[in-house]
Amino acid sequence: MTAPEAPEELVLAGEFETPARDAWRELVAGVLAKSGREVDAADAERAIATATDDGFEIAALYTAQDAPGVPTGAPGLPPFTRASRPEGHVADGWYRRQRHALTDLGSAHDVVMAELENGVSSLWLVLGEAGGPDVDALPRLLEGVFLDLAPVALEAGRDTPDAAATLLRLAAENGVTTALGGSLGYDPLLARTRGGEPLTDAYREKLVEHARTAAEQHPHLATVVADGLPHHEAGGSDGQELGATLAAGVHAVRLLNDAGLSVDDAFARVEFRLAATADQFATLAKLRAARRCWDRIGSVAGASESARALRTHAVTSPAMLTGRDPWVNILRTTVAAVGAGLGGADAVTVLPFDSVLGLPDDFSRRVARNTQALLLEESHLAHVIDPAGGSWYVESLTDALAHAAWDVFTGIERDGGIESVLDDGSLASALEETWTARADRIAHRTDPITGVSEFPNLHETLPTREHPLSAYSVALSGTGDAQGGLPRRRYAQVFEDLRDRADAASERPTAFLATVGALAQYTARLSFATNLLHAGGIDITEGPGGTDLDEIVSAFRSAGTSVAVIASSDKVYAEHAAPLARALADAGATRIVLAGSPKTLSDDALTGYLYTGCDAAALLTDLLDELGA
């Protein structure tokens, strides 16, 4: 049999007409009409767009006409949007940089060596004031570690000068010079973002001294971290976090340049630390936008092209981690690491899933490092340079984030620089405004948190961890803020506080679910109400169903609670809800909530409504108050 002759030109889906955008808009308008939203076809696209905290919208459809007209360049060339190096991370992948705040020095060295032997390629060591062992322990921690192969990033707070001097001494003793990488961890904004006593002149002098040493002997060693995590944890948007971090980077460059370092040496000493969230596309675009903006700043400052290639350290967001149903954090951090890797981060830290609960154990550390091992060695994420490059959505999002961050950065510069806006509170106010909007969405569950505000496991048994209030967990839990500085927040905190209240009660707070009608009529709202009540730690006693009000009221009395939730369909409500509410009130119910919106039914006996988009946090707080939790 003769094989068919291949066509000269292969046209995929050539038998179909090219779809028109206007036709798609009409279809969207039709779907919206079926759901009760009457929208003109011309406005349909805008109607389903997603608003961001940075003032721009994310569309539901992107085509070539949506791609920005800004050239992204080639990997390794300005504006470095696509990668800081021409080869990307194809050869070795990004650095798998795991964080360690190990207070037990006896086991700390064993943990560090086990990490390196099992896939970790860079260490982030917390020392001294920052919450780890004393700086004197650093030689023991690094005993047997090849500093030319495993870059070390330090976090030692006001003890950074001593920690940095120790690391440089160890490098010299081991003959490691040009190959020394990582970061000394100096943060000239530390007191302003994290609180505590002001930094001393000696701190700044050592920062400059060690920056000179790095410039002369260790070209791959960063001296200063421009830390975006404080702005992220305070509730800032991606644009605010990036804009403030750019301003922090410029502040560091000025400090070093004023001390006599060249512009190139000053730029080369800065490493950005940015949050990677469960929104993988936002993370990906933020890292691409960071390189583009930093290149623009460097070009204006007169830095050479190579010095303008930003180095980035991405950390899975502490703000998104939960203490409840912590195993879901494994999924969150995996998605975040995917975004960071695809976005071209030079080093990625996956925080262990149990970090909020205390010091991570061997299992959670293993999961954290193997998350990155899987992404690099099985999924081969680093084998393609900037794999999202050319995506109309990603290029558009990168451009929008770059502009949003640039607006924040230039606004900070106009107001006197990052120190000024931190001192006068204007930056904190801007972050607070964004956080207030986010907190409102979380409270209304329009920003759902899986396992906490949605699909909670009321009867879960949480794992126990050592040092539940250690510096490690305090930095991730939003508790124990130092004096001054920016607040540390976690998105799940409001619902987890409600769960803690309920758990602390002598008896589990319980609400009676007054189901009305047939099973098929009340099942949907029964499930919805149960899910919402469990998010506040409130258990349920389910009624008998049916329409016999005396039977339902009798079951309520037996439940031993003062809170009742009526659950059924709108059709059943029209006939039975109002009489039932009054009967429950007569039987002693002081909180009678309808599973439905206020439009469903209005009656004086009802004290609240439970529906999609309601202020769940406020409702649950009221119910716990009523139940004495």
TORVOKE-423741 format. One line per field, with one value per residue (C-alpha): residue number from 1; x, y, z; residue in one letter. Coordinates in steps of 0.2 Angstrom, whole numbers. Example, Ala and Ser with C-alpha at 12.3 -4.5 7.8 and 13.67 -1.06 7.14 Angstrom:
pos = c(1/2) $
east = c(62/68) $
north = c(-22/-5) $
up = c(39/36) $
code = c(a/s) $
END
This chain:
pos = c(1/2/3/4/5/6/7/8/9/10/11/12/13/14/15/16/17/18/19/20/21/22/23/24/25/26/27/28/29/30/31/32/33/34/35/36/37/38/39/40/41/42/43/44/45/46/47/48/49/50/51/52/53/54/55/56/57/58/59/60/61/62/63/64/65/66/67/68/69/70/71/72/73/74/75/76/77/78/79/80/81/82/83/84/85/86/87/88/89/90/91/92/93/94/95/96/97/98/99/100/101/102/103/104/105/106/107/108/109/110/111/112/113/114/115/116/117/118/119/120/121/122/123/124/125/126/127/128/129/130/131/132/133/134/135/136/137/138/139/140/141/142/143/144/145/146/147/148/149/150/151/152/153/154/155/156/157/158/159/160/161/162/163/164/165/166/167/168/169/170/171/172/173/174/175/176/177/178/179/180/181/182/183/184/185/186/187/188/189/190/191/192/193/194/195/196/197/198/199/200/201/202/203/204/205/206/207/208/209/210/211/212/213/214/215/216/217/218/219/220/221/222/223/224/225/226/227/228/229/230/231/232/233/234/235/236/237/238/239/240/241/242/243/244/245/246/247/248/249/250/251/252/253/254/255/256/257/258/259/260/261/262/263/264/265/266/267/268/269/270/271/272/273/274/275/276/277/278/279/280/281/282/283/284/285/286/287/288/289/290/291/292/293/294/295/296/297/298/299/300/301/302/303/304/305/306/307/308/309/310/311/312/313/314/315/316/317/318/319/320/321/322/323/324/325/326/327/328/329/330/331/332/333/334/335/336/337/338/339/340/341/342/343/344/345/346/347/348/349/350/351/352/353/354/355/356/357/358/359/360/361/362/363/364/365/366/367/368/369/370/371/372/373/374/375/376/377/378/379/380/381/382/383/384/385/386/387/388/389/390/391/392/393/394/395/396/397/398/399/400/401/402/403/404/405/406/407/408/409/410/411/412/413/414/415/416/417/418/419/420/421/422/423/424/425/426/427/428/429/430/431/432/433/434/435/436/437/438/439/440/441/442/443/444/445/446/447/448/449/450/451/452/453/454/455/456/457/458/459/460/461/462/463/464/465/466/467/468/469/470/471/472/473/474/475/476/477/478/479/480/481/482/483/484/485/486/487/488/489/490/491/492/493/494/495/496/497/498/499/500/501/502/503/504/505/506/507/508/509/510/511/512/513/514/515/516/517/518/519/520/521/522/523/524/525/526/527/528/529/530/531/532/533/534/535/536/537/538/539/540/541/542/543/544/545/546/547/548/549/550/551/552/553/554/555/556/557/558/559/560/561/562/563/564/565/566/567/568/569/570/571/572/573/574/575/576/577/578/579/580/581/582/583/584/585/586/587/588/589/590/591/592/593/594/595/596/597/598/599/600/601/602/603/604/605/606/607/608/609/610/611/612/613/614/615/616/617/618/619/620/621/622/623/624/625/626/627/628/629) $
east = c(0/7/8/-3/8/10/3/15/7/-1/-16/-23/-41/-42/-59/-66/-69/-58/-69/-72/-71/-88/-96/-87/-94/-111/-110/-104/-118/-130/-122/-123/-141/-145/-138/-148/-136/-142/-126/-124/-113/-101/-99/-98/-80/-78/-92/-81/-64/-56/-51/-34/-28/-16/-30/-29/-40/-37/-47/-55/-48/-31/-27/-13/-21/-19/0/9/20/35/49/54/71/81/86/101/100/91/78/81/62/65/80/95/107/107/106/93/94/94/111/108/91/88/95/85/87/79/77/83/80/86/87/94/112/115/104/106/122/114/99/109/120/105/97/112/114/96/94/95/108/108/106/96/102/93/105/106/93/83/78/91/107/120/132/146/137/140/156/149/133/144/157/159/149/157/154/160/145/132/129/124/111/112/97/104/95/106/119/122/139/146/138/144/162/161/156/169/182/176/177/195/200/194/201/185/185/177/165/157/139/123/120/126/109/112/95/97/78/77/71/59/50/53/53/65/79/87/102/118/132/143/130/131/150/151/139/150/166/159/152/169/176/163/166/185/185/168/159/144/141/126/128/111/94/80/67/49/42/38/27/19/15/8/-5/2/-2/10/13/15/27/38/37/43/57/63/64/73/86/89/91/105/113/114/121/135/138/139/152/163/158/156/138/141/148/133/121/129/128/109/98/79/68/50/35/29/10/-3/-7/6/4/5/21/28/24/30/48/48/43/55/70/63/61/78/86/77/83/101/101/97/110/123/126/133/122/129/127/108/104/94/96/80/76/58/50/33/22/21/5/-4/1/-13/-12/-28/-28/-9/-7/-16/0/9/-2/0/18/20/10/20/36/30/27/44/53/44/47/66/70/88/84/68/63/48/42/37/19/19/29/14/13/31/48/46/50/60/45/39/57/58/42/48/64/57/44/58/67/51/49/67/71/54/44/60/53/71/74/65/71/56/43/29/37/26/10/-2/-9/8/16/1/1/20/18/3/13/28/18/9/26/34/20/23/42/42/29/40/55/45/41/59/63/59/65/54/38/41/45/30/18/12/18/10/-6/-6/-3/-16/-29/-25/-26/-43/-50/-42/-48/-65/-65/-58/-72/-85/-76/-75/-56/-59/-46/-47/-47/-51/-65/-70/-71/-64/-62/-70/-64/-46/-31/-17/1/11/28/42/43/26/30/48/55/52/33/31/38/25/10/7/9/21/25/40/38/37/39/25/12/14/-2/-9/-24/-32/-30/-48/-56/-42/-45/-64/-59/-47/-62/-73/-60/-57/-75/-79/-91/-91/-103/-117/-131/-147/-150/-169/-171/-188/-196/-189/-171/-169/-176/-164/-148/-139/-142/-139/-121/-118/-123/-113/-98/-99/-103/-88/-77/-80/-79/-97/-104/-122/-137/-147/-166/-179/-184/-202/-214/-221/-216/-220/-208/-194/-196/-196/-179/-173/-177/-168/-152/-148/-143/-150/-145/-155/-152/-167/-162/-172/-177/-185/-201/-202/-197/-212/-224/-215/-200/-209/-220/-205/-194/-208/-210/-192/-191/-205/-195/-180/-170/-161/-152/-162/-153/-160/-149/-152/-150/-161/-170/-177/-188/-190/-197/-194/-190/-175/-159/-147/-144/-132/-128/-114/-105/-112/-99/-96/-83/-95/-109/-99/-92/-110/-115/-100/-104/-121/-115/-103/-87) $
north = c(0/17/30/46/60/73/91/105/115/108/118/113/115/123/117/128/147/158/163/181/190/198/181/175/190/186/168/175/187/172/162/176/179/161/164/180/193/203/211/218/208/223/223/204/203/216/208/192/200/198/214/214/224/233/242/232/218/200/195/179/178/184/185/192/209/209/206/222/231/230/219/206/203/187/177/184/201/217/220/202/199/181/176/184/172/166/148/151/136/123/115/114/120/134/133/123/134/127/138/131/139/125/129/112/113/94/89/104/99/82/90/102/87/76/90/93/74/73/86/103/114/130/133/147/148/158/163/174/187/181/165/152/146/158/164/155/139/143/134/118/120/121/108/97/108/113/132/132/120/125/143/149/163/171/178/184/201/213/199/199/207/193/180/187/189/171/165/175/168/150/153/160/145/133/142/147/164/167/152/158/162/165/180/188/194/212/222/241/242/229/240/248/233/220/232/232/243/254/248/254/263/248/237/249/250/231/230/242/233/216/222/228/211/203/215/211/192/185/191/179/184/195/207/215/207/218/209/210/198/211/221/204/198/215/212/221/217/210/227/235/221/223/242/243/230/239/255/244/238/256/261/248/253/271/266/256/269/283/273/271/256/257/257/240/233/240/232/216/215/215/200/201/191/189/179/165/162/149/161/153/165/181/174/170/187/196/188/193/210/212/209/221/235/232/233/250/256/250/258/275/273/269/251/239/226/212/221/224/206/204/189/183/172/166/160/151/164/163/173/159/145/138/130/121/107/110/96/107/118/105/109/127/127/116/127/142/133/130/148/153/141/145/164/161/162/159/151/144/140/129/132/115/112/112/128/138/124/125/118/107/88/77/72/89/94/79/84/102/97/83/95/104/88/82/99/99/81/73/88/96/113/121/112/126/145/156/143/156/168/173/168/183/181/180/194/205/201/204/221/226/221/230/246/244/241/255/267/261/263/280/286/280/289/305/305/304/285/269/275/291/281/268/281/292/278/281/265/255/264/259/241/242/248/233/221/228/224/207/203/208/196/182/186/184/169/176/173/155/146/127/117/133/144/131/112/112/96/100/84/84/80/92/86/92/100/105/123/128/146/146/160/149/148/166/172/162/163/181/181/190/205/215/233/243/237/231/219/200/192/176/175/161/169/176/159/150/161/157/138/141/149/135/122/131/129/116/109/109/124/117/123/115/113/114/104/107/96/82/76/82/100/103/94/107/121/108/105/123/128/113/119/137/132/120/135/143/127/125/107/103/93/89/90/77/85/85/99/94/110/102/88/100/111/96/90/108/107/91/98/109/124/142/143/136/137/134/125/120/127/143/135/127/143/152/141/135/146/160/150/138/153/160/143/141/158/153/137/148/150/167/166/160/160/156/147/159/177/191/192/174/178/193/189/198/181/179/186/182/175/162/162/163/180/184/190/173/178/191/178/165/177/182/164/159/174/168/150/156/151) $
up = c(0/-5/9/6/0/13/9/5/19/35/40/57/59/42/38/52/50/60/75/78/95/93/90/106/116/110/116/133/134/131/145/157/152/157/174/177/171/157/148/131/120/119/138/140/140/154/164/166/169/185/195/203/219/207/197/181/175/170/155/151/134/126/108/98/99/118/118/124/111/122/116/129/122/122/137/146/137/142/148/155/156/149/160/168/159/141/146/159/172/159/165/183/187/200/218/230/245/261/276/293/310/320/339/344/339/343/328/317/308/305/297/286/280/277/267/256/253/248/235/243/234/244/263/271/289/302/316/332/334/319/329/326/336/341/327/336/330/311/309/317/306/290/295/280/268/252/251/233/229/241/242/260/263/280/291/307/311/320/322/303/304/315/305/289/296/301/284/275/287/284/265/267/277/264/250/242/233/217/219/235/232/242/252/268/272/277/277/280/281/295/309/298/291/305/320/335/339/326/317/323/313/316/306/291/292/292/277/267/272/268/251/246/251/240/226/226/230/228/213/215/233/237/252/254/252/246/255/248/261/274/261/255/273/278/265/249/232/219/212/229/235/219/219/237/234/219/231/244/230/225/243/245/229/234/251/243/229/242/252/236/227/209/202/194/211/220/208/209/228/229/229/228/239/233/238/227/229/224/209/198/184/195/203/186/179/195/193/174/178/192/180/168/180/188/171/168/185/181/164/171/185/172/177/163/156/165/182/178/177/193/205/213/228/228/244/245/253/272/271/262/274/285/302/299/287/285/272/259/261/251/236/238/239/224/213/220/216/199/196/203/193/177/181/181/200/203/220/227/245/248/266/274/275/295/297/305/318/324/319/304/306/295/285/281/277/265/256/254/246/236/229/220/215/207/197/191/189/184/177/169/172/170/153/144/145/149/144/146/134/120/129/126/144/152/142/145/164/165/157/168/184/178/176/192/201/192/198/216/215/207/220/234/226/224/242/247/246/255/272/271/267/280/293/289/288/270/264/278/275/257/261/275/262/251/265/271/254/254/271/266/252/264/276/263/256/239/241/248/258/255/271/282/275/262/265/283/293/309/318/311/322/319/320/335/332/343/348/343/347/341/330/315/318/324/308/299/310/311/330/341/331/336/341/326/309/297/303/298/292/286/275/286/302/304/302/312/327/326/326/341/350/347/351/368/373/387/374/355/350/340/329/325/306/304/287/279/266/256/256/238/243/257/253/244/257/271/264/261/279/286/277/283/301/302/296/312/323/325/324/318/324/309/310/305/288/283/285/303/312/329/325/320/335/346/338/341/360/361/352/367/357/355/337/323/304/292/276/261/244/240/235/253/261/254/263/279/283/292/303/307/312/324/331/334/342/354/358/364/348/350/333/318/302/285/272/258/254/261/245/248/263/275/293/310/318/307/314/299/282/276/258/245/247/265/278/285/297/305/305/314/326/331/333/343/354/356/360/373/365) $
code = c(m/t/a/p/e/a/p/e/e/l/v/l/a/g/e/f/e/t/p/a/r/d/a/w/r/e/l/v/a/g/v/l/a/k/s/g/r/e/v/d/a/a/d/a/e/r/a/i/a/t/a/t/d/d/g/f/e/i/a/a/l/y/t/a/q/d/a/p/g/v/p/t/g/a/p/g/l/p/p/f/t/r/a/s/r/p/e/g/h/v/a/d/g/w/y/r/r/q/r/h/a/l/t/d/l/g/s/a/h/d/v/v/m/a/e/l/e/n/g/v/s/s/l/w/l/v/l/g/e/a/g/g/p/d/v/d/a/l/p/r/l/l/e/g/v/f/l/d/l/a/p/v/a/l/e/a/g/r/d/t/p/d/a/a/a/t/l/l/r/l/a/a/e/n/g/v/t/t/a/l/g/g/s/l/g/y/d/p/l/l/a/r/t/r/g/g/e/p/l/t/d/a/y/r/e/k/l/v/e/h/a/r/t/a/a/e/q/h/p/h/l/a/t/v/v/a/d/g/l/p/h/h/e/a/g/g/s/d/g/q/e/l/g/a/t/l/a/a/g/v/h/a/v/r/l/l/n/d/a/g/l/s/v/d/d/a/f/a/r/v/e/f/r/l/a/a/t/a/d/q/f/a/t/l/a/k/l/r/a/a/r/r/c/w/d/r/i/g/s/v/a/g/a/s/e/s/a/r/a/l/r/t/h/a/v/t/s/p/a/m/l/t/g/r/d/p/w/v/n/i/l/r/t/t/v/a/a/v/g/a/g/l/g/g/a/d/a/v/t/v/l/p/f/d/s/v/l/g/l/p/d/d/f/s/r/r/v/a/r/n/t/q/a/l/l/l/e/e/s/h/l/a/h/v/i/d/p/a/g/g/s/w/y/v/e/s/l/t/d/a/l/a/h/a/a/w/d/v/f/t/g/i/e/r/d/g/g/i/e/s/v/l/d/d/g/s/l/a/s/a/l/e/e/t/w/t/a/r/a/d/r/i/a/h/r/t/d/p/i/t/g/v/s/e/f/p/n/l/h/e/t/l/p/t/r/e/h/p/l/s/a/y/s/v/a/l/s/g/t/g/d/a/q/g/g/l/p/r/r/r/y/a/q/v/f/e/d/l/r/d/r/a/d/a/a/s/e/r/p/t/a/f/l/a/t/v/g/a/l/a/q/y/t/a/r/l/s/f/a/t/n/l/l/h/a/g/g/i/d/i/t/e/g/p/g/g/t/d/l/d/e/i/v/s/a/f/r/s/a/g/t/s/v/a/v/i/a/s/s/d/k/v/y/a/e/h/a/a/p/l/a/r/a/l/a/d/a/g/a/t/r/i/v/l/a/g/s/p/k/t/l/s/d/d/a/l/t/g/y/l/y/t/g/c/d/a/a/a/l/l/t/d/l/l/d/e/l/g/a) $
END
